[in-house]
Amino acid sequence: MDYAAKISQTVDELQQLEKQQTNVANRDYVRFIRLLKEKQA
């Protein structure tokens, strides 16, 4: 499955959202989505 095509946010938007998270679990979730978008996970 091509997750990068399914994720509508850009990598920059995901990085910004990741930095805004104060909850560790949420930050890790956003990081995982970003890595899927970058095709690193």
KOLBA-42782 format. One record per residue: chain; residue number from 1; x, y, z of N, C-alpha, C, O, CB in turn. Coordinates in nm, 2 decimals, always signed. Each point is the difference from the previous one (the first is absolute). Glycine has a CB too. Example, Ala and Ser with C-alpha at 12.3 -4.5 7.8 and 13.67 -1.06 7.14 Angstrom:
ATOM, A, 1, +1.32, -0.57, +0.78, -0.09, +0.12, +0.00, +0.09, +0.12, +0.00, +0.10, +0.00, +0.07, -0.29, -0.12, +0.05
ATOM, A, 2, +0.15, +0.23, -0.19, +0.09, +0.11, +0.00, -0.08, +0.11, +0.08, +0.05, +0.11, +0.01, +0.07, -0.17, -0.23
//
This chain:
ATOM, A, 1, +0.08, -0.12, +0.00, -0.08, +0.12, +0.00, +0.09, +0.12, +0.00, +0.10, +0.01, +0.07, -0.29, -0.13, +0.05
ATOM, A, 2, +0.15, +0.22, -0.20, +0.08, +0.13, -0.01, -0.05, +0.10, +0.10, -0.09, +0.08, -0.03, +0.13, -0.13, -0.21
ATOM, A, 3, +0.01, +0.04, +0.37, -0.04, +0.09, +0.10, +0.03, +0.15, -0.03, -0.08, +0.08, +0.04, +0.11, -0.27, +0.13
ATOM, A, 4, +0.08, +0.21, -0.23, +0.04, +0.14, -0.03, -0.11, +0.07, -0.09, -0.02, +0.12, +0.02, +0.27, -0.19, -0.01
ATOM, A, 5, -0.31, +0.00, -0.10, -0.11, +0.06, -0.08, -0.12, +0.02, +0.08, -0.08, +0.09, -0.03, +0.18, -0.20, -0.17
ATOM, A, 6, -0.13, +0.02, +0.30, -0.12, +0.01, +0.08, +0.00, +0.11, +0.10, -0.10, +0.05, +0.04, +0.07, -0.30, -0.07
ATOM, A, 7, +0.15, +0.29, +0.08, +0.01, +0.10, +0.10, +0.00, +0.13, -0.06, +0.08, +0.04, -0.09, +0.06, -0.19, +0.23
ATOM, A, 8, -0.25, +0.23, -0.11, -0.02, +0.13, -0.07, +0.09, +0.11, +0.05, +0.02, +0.10, -0.08, -0.26, -0.17, +0.05
ATOM, A, 9, +0.29, +0.07, +0.15, +0.09, +0.10, +0.05, +0.13, +0.00, -0.07, +0.05, -0.11, -0.04, -0.17, +0.11, +0.26
ATOM, A, 10, +0.19, +0.11, -0.22, +0.14, +0.00, -0.05, +0.09, -0.04, +0.11, -0.04, +0.00, +0.12, -0.02, +0.18, -0.29
ATOM, A, 11, +0.19, -0.21, +0.14, +0.10, -0.03, +0.10, +0.02, +0.12, +0.09, +0.01, -0.02, +0.12, +0.10, -0.14, -0.28
ATOM, A, 12, -0.11, +0.28, +0.10, +0.02, +0.12, +0.08, -0.11, +0.02, +0.10, +0.02, +0.03, +0.12, +0.10, +0.07, -0.31
ATOM, A, 13, -0.25, -0.13, +0.15, -0.11, +0.02, +0.09, +0.01, -0.11, +0.11, -0.03, +0.03, +0.12, -0.11, +0.06, -0.31
ATOM, A, 14, +0.18, -0.21, +0.16, +0.01, -0.10, +0.10, +0.12, +0.03, +0.10, -0.02, -0.02, +0.12, -0.07, -0.15, -0.28
ATOM, A, 15, +0.20, +0.23, +0.11, +0.10, +0.04, +0.09, -0.04, +0.11, +0.10, +0.03, +0.00, +0.12, +0.14, -0.07, -0.30
ATOM, A, 16, -0.25, +0.16, +0.13, -0.05, +0.11, +0.08, -0.09, -0.06, +0.11, +0.01, +0.04, +0.11, +0.01, +0.12, -0.31
ATOM, A, 17, -0.11, -0.24, +0.16, -0.09, -0.07, +0.09, +0.07, -0.08, +0.11, -0.04, +0.00, +0.11, -0.13, +0.00, -0.29
ATOM, A, 18, +0.27, -0.07, +0.13, +0.08, -0.08, +0.10, +0.07, +0.09, +0.10, +0.00, -0.04, +0.12, +0.04, -0.13, -0.30
ATOM, A, 19, +0.01, +0.29, +0.14, +0.06, +0.09, +0.10, -0.10, +0.06, +0.10, +0.04, +0.03, +0.11, +0.13, +0.02, -0.29
ATOM, A, 20, -0.29, -0.04, +0.14, -0.11, +0.06, +0.08, -0.05, -0.10, +0.11, -0.05, +0.05, +0.10, -0.01, +0.09, -0.29
ATOM, A, 21, +0.08, -0.27, +0.17, -0.05, -0.09, +0.09, +0.07, +0.00, +0.14, +0.13, +0.00, +0.00, -0.19, -0.14, -0.20
ATOM, A, 22, -0.01, +0.14, +0.31, +0.06, -0.01, +0.13, -0.01, -0.14, +0.06, +0.08, -0.04, +0.08, -0.14, +0.28, -0.05
ATOM, A, 23, -0.04, -0.32, -0.08, -0.02, -0.13, +0.04, +0.09, -0.09, -0.08, +0.00, +0.00, -0.12, -0.24, +0.04, +0.19
ATOM, A, 24, +0.32, -0.12, +0.00, +0.10, -0.09, -0.07, -0.06, -0.10, -0.10, +0.05, -0.02, -0.11, +0.10, +0.05, +0.31
ATOM, A, 25, -0.26, -0.09, -0.16, -0.07, -0.09, -0.08, -0.05, +0.06, -0.13, +0.01, -0.05, -0.11, -0.08, -0.08, +0.31
ATOM, A, 26, +0.01, +0.25, -0.19, -0.04, +0.07, -0.12, +0.11, +0.04, -0.09, -0.01, -0.01, -0.12, -0.18, +0.10, +0.25
ATOM, A, 27, +0.30, -0.04, -0.07, +0.12, +0.03, -0.08, +0.06, -0.12, -0.07, +0.04, +0.02, -0.12, +0.01, +0.16, +0.29
ATOM, A, 28, -0.05, -0.29, -0.11, +0.05, -0.12, -0.06, -0.09, -0.04, -0.12, +0.04, -0.05, -0.10, +0.06, -0.03, +0.32
ATOM, A, 29, -0.23, +0.09, -0.20, -0.10, -0.03, -0.10, +0.02, +0.09, -0.12, +0.00, -0.05, -0.12, -0.16, -0.02, +0.29
ATOM, A, 30, +0.18, +0.20, -0.15, +0.02, +0.09, -0.11, +0.13, -0.03, -0.07, +0.01, +0.01, -0.12, -0.15, +0.17, +0.24
ATOM, A, 31, +0.24, -0.21, -0.04, +0.13, -0.04, -0.06, -0.01, -0.12, -0.09, +0.06, -0.01, -0.10, +0.06, +0.11, +0.31
ATOM, A, 32, -0.19, -0.20, -0.16, -0.02, -0.12, -0.08, -0.07, +0.03, -0.14, +0.04, -0.05, -0.10, -0.05, -0.09, +0.31
ATOM, A, 33, -0.09, +0.23, -0.20, -0.07, +0.04, -0.12, +0.09, +0.07, -0.10, +0.00, -0.02, -0.12, -0.22, +0.04, +0.25
ATOM, A, 34, +0.31, +0.07, -0.07, +0.10, +0.07, -0.08, +0.10, -0.10, -0.06, +0.03, +0.02, -0.12, -0.06, +0.18, +0.27
ATOM, A, 35, +0.07, -0.30, -0.08, +0.09, -0.09, -0.06, -0.06, -0.09, -0.11, +0.06, -0.03, -0.09, +0.05, +0.02, +0.32
ATOM, A, 36, -0.24, -0.02, -0.21, -0.07, -0.06, -0.11, -0.01, +0.09, -0.12, +0.02, -0.05, -0.12, -0.16, -0.08, +0.28
ATOM, A, 37, +0.12, +0.25, -0.14, -0.01, +0.10, -0.12, +0.14, +0.01, -0.07, +0.00, +0.01, -0.12, -0.18, +0.12, +0.24
ATOM, A, 38, +0.29, -0.14, -0.04, +0.13, +0.01, -0.05, +0.05, -0.13, -0.05, +0.11, -0.01, -0.05, -0.06, +0.20, +0.20
ATOM, A, 39, -0.13, -0.30, -0.14, +0.03, -0.13, -0.04, +0.12, -0.06, +0.07, +0.09, -0.07, -0.06, -0.19, +0.12, -0.16
ATOM, A, 40, +0.11, -0.01, +0.35, +0.11, -0.05, +0.08, -0.05, -0.11, +0.10, +0.08, -0.06, +0.07, +0.04, +0.28, -0.09
ATOM, A, 41, -0.25, -0.24, +0.03, -0.05, -0.10, +0.09, -0.09, -0.10, -0.08, -0.06, -0.09, +0.06, +0.07, +0.26, +0.13
//
